[in-house]
Amino acid sequence: MAGQIHQMINMIIRKRSKGDPTIELTTKTKLVLKGMNPDKFTLSSPDDPQVIAKLKVIASELGVKL
């Protein structure tokens, strides 16, 4: 299923920011600093198990449950 990474990134941002644009921007910045550029992944991006595993770790570090 293509696009799973994109959906996970959006879920992390949405759950962490809770609609606050400032927290949304800082969350995107934190993702970039951790090696996950949200703009790099689209709904047609192939699902890479290593990237998905890394996103799960990042979500846990940010206090977000996927």
C-alpha positions as CSV (number, residue, x, y, z in Angstrom):
1,M,0.0,0.0,0.0
2,A,1.7,3.1,-1.2
3,G,1.5,6.3,0.8
4,Q,1.6,4.8,4.3
5,I,4.7,6.9,5.2
6,H,2.9,10.0,4.1
7,Q,-0.1,9.2,6.2
8,M,2.0,8.4,9.3
9,I,3.9,11.7,9.0
10,N,0.6,13.6,8.7
11,M,-0.8,11.7,11.7
12,I,2.3,12.5,13.8
13,I,2.0,16.2,12.9
14,R,-1.8,16.3,13.4
15,K,-1.8,14.5,16.8
16,R,1.1,16.5,18.2
17,S,0.0,19.9,17.0
18,K,-3.7,19.6,17.8
19,G,-4.5,22.4,15.3
20,D,-1.8,24.8,16.6
21,P,0.1,26.1,13.6
22,T,3.2,26.9,15.7
23,I,3.5,23.4,17.1
24,E,2.8,22.0,13.6
25,L,5.8,23.9,12.2
26,T,8.1,22.9,15.0
27,T,7.0,19.3,14.6
28,K,7.8,19.4,10.9
29,T,11.2,20.9,11.8
30,K,11.9,18.2,14.4
31,L,11.0,15.5,11.8
32,V,13.5,17.1,9.3
33,L,16.2,17.2,12.0
34,K,15.6,13.5,12.7
35,G,16.0,12.7,9.0
36,M,12.3,12.6,7.9
37,N,11.5,15.4,5.5
38,P,7.6,15.6,5.4
39,D,7.7,17.2,1.9
40,K,9.7,14.3,0.5
41,F,6.9,11.8,0.9
42,T,3.6,11.8,-1.0
43,L,0.6,9.5,-1.3
44,S,2.4,7.7,-4.2
45,S,5.7,7.2,-2.3
46,P,6.5,3.5,-2.0
47,D,6.4,2.1,1.6
48,D,9.9,1.3,2.9
49,P,9.8,-0.9,6.0
50,Q,13.0,0.8,7.3
51,V,11.5,4.3,7.0
52,I,8.2,3.1,8.7
53,A,10.2,1.6,11.6
54,K,12.2,4.9,12.0
55,L,8.9,6.8,11.9
56,K,7.5,4.6,14.7
57,V,10.6,5.4,16.8
58,I,10.3,9.1,16.1
59,A,6.6,9.1,17.0
60,S,7.4,7.4,20.3
61,E,10.1,10.0,21.0
62,L,7.6,12.8,20.3
63,G,5.0,11.2,22.6
64,V,2.6,10.3,19.7
65,K,0.9,7.0,19.5
66,L,0.4,5.7,16.0
